[in-house]
């Protein structure tokens, strides 16, 4: 099974920026879909952004224009650049991969992002 490890979370003031990384143990070029999800306390996990095998990126409305998903196939790493952060972006951010077109079968342990007002 593919291992995914997130990093880059932390505490930032509102309006600030962070870049999250998701390092994969396998070749992300072969993955069907990779995604960033987040889960705030007491809330359900929600999709932030994803990218499919054709390189098409989708981001949820609440982050469009502020967050950018990119990948580096040579490093087997996916990134999430987060700008203009808001307190409501506070959550644990998870990296996920659909490695075989069967749904998300690999998940990272998450990285905490806290945005102070």
Secondary structure by P-SEA (a helix, b strand, c coil): cbbbbbcbbbbbcccbbbbbbbbbccccccccccbbbbbccccccccccccccccbbbbcccccccbbbbbcccccbbbbbbcccccccccbbbbbbccccccccccccbbbbbbcc
